[in-house]
Amino acid sequence: MKRLLSQVAISAALLWTGAANAALYQFTVTGDYSAQWTLDSNVTPDVSQDGVGFLVYDVEGFPDAIFSIADITFFSAASGGGLVIEDFYLGNPLLVTDGPQLYSGPEDSPVFKLGTFALTEYEGTGAYTLNVTNLSAVPEPQTYAAMLAGLGLMGLMLRRRRRG
């Protein structure tokens, strides 16, 4: 019995830790320019500047960029918000926008916001929509706890049946 309980406790701890992992978010831009890519909800920036924004290198999903990768800069509200998508290898911006700040928290450890955001072309007239959705909804820890409790009870019942 002690062994079973310790195994259940270890499994619960491992599942609880897994539930705290970042979710995978999908970003979809539509308008005169279209693109789709994924990032962790709390991505680790390659470059960040407090109060200004942060940069993520080599994001996949841009067929119009050489090697299909681009660098993405996300700006704070104080810097006009929005984002810039740039083909680093060609030195060519693919999209430059203003809009709302798309993340919360400090620039060195941001957490992306979910939802639909209106973006405008920087110093231009283009209008874009950015949709950020959660691709990997992670069950709440209570769900894992209930599942483990049920499995533990089943294990106890099976063990008693074998003895009886």
NORDA-V894832 format. One record per pair of residues at least 4 apart in sequence whose ideal C-beta (glycine too) atoms are under 6 Angstrom apart, sorted by the first residue. I is the first residue (numbers start at 1). GAP is how many residues later the second one is. D is the distance in Angstrom with one decimal. If there is no record, write none. Layout:
i;gap;d
I;GAP;D
I;GAP;D
This chain:
i;gap;d
8;144;4.7
12;136;5.1
15;129;4.4
16;125;5.5
19;119;5.5
19;122;5.2
22;18;4.0
22;19;4.9
22;20;4.9
23;18;4.5
23;111;5.1
23;113;5.0
23;115;5.7
24;14;5.6
24;111;4.5
24;112;4.3
25;14;5.8
25;16;5.1
25;87;5.4
25;107;5.6
25;109;6.0
26;12;5.2
26;107;5.1
26;109;5.0
27;10;5.3
27;105;5.5
28;8;4.8
28;103;4.6
29;6;4.9
29;99;5.6
29;101;5.3
30;4;5.4
30;99;5.0
31;96;5.8
31;97;3.5
32;94;4.9
33;62;4.8
35;27;5.6
36;25;5.6
37;22;5.2
37;24;3.5
39;4;4.9
41;70;6.0
41;71;5.4
42;69;4.7
43;13;5.8
45;9;3.6
45;11;6.0
46;9;5.6
46;10;5.9
46;11;4.4
47;8;4.2
48;6;3.9
48;59;4.0
48;60;4.5
50;57;5.6
51;25;5.8
51;27;5.7
52;24;5.9
52;27;5.2
53;20;5.8
53;21;5.4
53;22;4.0
53;23;5.3
53;26;5.7
54;20;5.8
54;53;4.6
55;18;4.7
56;16;5.1
57;14;5.2
58;11;4.8
59;11;5.7
59;13;5.3
60;9;5.4
62;6;5.6
62;8;4.4
63;5;5.5
65;5;4.8
65;22;3.9
66;23;4.6
66;24;5.5
70;15;5.0
70;16;6.0
70;17;5.5
71;15;5.0
71;17;4.8
72;11;5.9
72;13;5.4
73;11;4.4
74;9;5.1
74;28;5.5
74;29;5.9
75;4;4.2
75;5;5.8
75;6;5.5
75;7;5.7
76;25;5.4
77;4;5.1
77;24;4.1
80;18;4.5
81;18;4.8
81;19;4.8
81;20;4.7
82;15;3.9
82;16;4.5
82;17;3.9
82;37;5.3
83;14;5.8
84;12;5.0
85;9;4.5
85;10;4.4
86;7;4.9
87;5;4.6
87;7;5.8
96;26;4.2
97;22;4.0
97;25;6.0
98;22;5.4
98;24;5.5
99;18;5.8
99;20;3.9
100;17;5.4
102;11;5.8
103;7;3.8
103;9;5.2
104;7;5.3
105;4;5.8
105;5;5.1
105;6;5.0
114;18;5.3
116;15;5.0
117;13;4.5
119;9;4.3
119;11;5.6
120;7;5.9
121;5;3.4
139;4;4.0
